């Protein structure tokens, strides 16, 4: 189980790295006016979103495997799973925002994306605290 836990941590860290960086690309896309630079940023965002999605799958599978293997329950786990669902929603929201940029229909300013970029940080902090501290 320790190997599984180690791989889970690696996949989670990798998934979140993508979730941290993708909205930063959105900030730059919202600011960009040059067609060539926009095309380059869109290519980067598409590739990063695809790669991040590929990392999310084993992160979630190993997490489910650990949950079933340890049979862990309690209020802290319910809270953590709720936050994991929010992370999955955030991931899908990134995909939706990327499609808006690709279709040229982005209506949000770069400042909105700067705040949006902080959401996964807060989610990760809360999840780690729940897992390590198990406050309830």
Order of alpha helices (4+ residues) and beta strands (2+ residues): alpha-alpha-alpha-alpha-alpha
